[in-house]
Amino acid sequence: MTSTNGSETQRTGSDIARSLELLWGEGERPTRGPKPGLTLDRIVTEAVRLADAEGLTAVSMRRLSTELGTGTMSLYRYVPGKGELLDLMLDRVYMPAADAEPPSGNWREAVETYARETLVLYRAHPWLLQVNQARPVLGPGSVGGLELTLAGIKSMGLTDPELIGVIVMIEGYVTGVARTQVHEVEAVKKSGLTDQAFWEAQTPTLGRIMSSGRYPHLAALSDDAFGSQFDHFEFGLQRLLDGLDVLVARREAENPSGRKA
């Protein structure tokens, strides 16, 4: 099952064993009752579509049954409840493409690819930012994605905990940027004001305050300091990569044989 606390959805009490069976295809198919043509794949696909269009709160077993044109009890023959359904939804969107391969370049290219693709994922499925994923139930999608990422960064020559640390660091950075971008889109929808209109409404007041001399460093910033032309995501990503470059070079100097420390 799931519970909602503010903007975050927390899984509470879902059947981990059942989720794993469903994720890895080890669960038995229903033997009676469901409408012909109804499958677990259809249920998960519709749940993801509904969450993308209307948000995670719109996804309920009753609403899904309506969208799929079947009875609510038919859904329960495939998936026990919303907690297990959410596990399936998460793994579905994290599933790598069937022909996905690790970047053929160096580890830096692999990290860049991982970061950019993760940002695209969050933009396409903003409801992901509402889900507490501190303790994920691992299915083929999440495991396959992690395998691809590790294959791309193993040449860094770091220890195993450090390689996982790289992934955690990049994931944390991307999540923060994605959350800000999603909030910006939501703010426009809820207020009806574009970013330009929002800031223009504050210009007269802020102009007087900046002219007071109380905030000299802010007042001295150039007109383009907060401009949308500057790619803050790419700037931050490249600085993180620069830092990792230093670490990798240090490890190579300490361990010229190329073996992990």
C-alpha positions, 0 to 999 in steps of 0.5 A: 500500500502507499500513503501520501505525506505532503508531496512525497509518496511513501510505500508502507507495507507492500508485499516485497515477495509478491512484488519481486515475483511480479517484477521477475515474471515468477508470479502465476497468471490468473486462471479464471475471471479476468477480461480477455486481453487484460494483462499485467503489462497493460495494467502497468502501461496504463498506470504509467500513462495515467501518472504521466498525464495527471499525477500519481494521486490519479492512479487508483485501482478503481480509476485503472479499472475504468480506463481499462474497461474492466472490473476493479476485482479483475485488476486484483487478480493480477496485482495485489494493490497500489504498493506493488503496482507502484513497484512495477511502475517504477521498474517499467520507467527505469527499464533500459532500451532493449538495444541499450549498451554502455557508452563506447567512450571513456568513463566521463562520457558514461557519467554524462550520458547517465546524468542527461538520460536521468534528467530526461526521465524525470522530465518525462515522468515527474511523478517519480520525484514524489516517490520515496525510493530510499528502499527500492524493490529491485526488478529487471529495469532498475538492475539492468540500468545499474548494470549498464552504468557500472559497465560504463564507469568501471574504467575509473579504477575506483573501489566498488563503494566509490563507484556506487558513490559516483552513481549516488552523487550524480543521481542526487545532483540530477534529482535536485535539478529535475525537482526545480525544473518540474516545480517551475512547470507546475508554478506556471500551470497553477499561477497562469503567469510565465516566468517573465511575467512573474519576475516583471511583477517584482521589478519595481520593488526590487529595483528600489531595494537594489538602489538602496545600497544595502545589497551591493553584491547583488546590485552589481550582478550583470543583467544576464546573471539569472538569464535562462541562456546559461545552462546551470545543469550542464555547468554543475555536471561538468564541475562534478566531472572535473572533480572526478577527473582529479580523483581518477588521476590520483588513483592512477598515480597511486596504482599505476598497474590499473588494479583497484585500490 
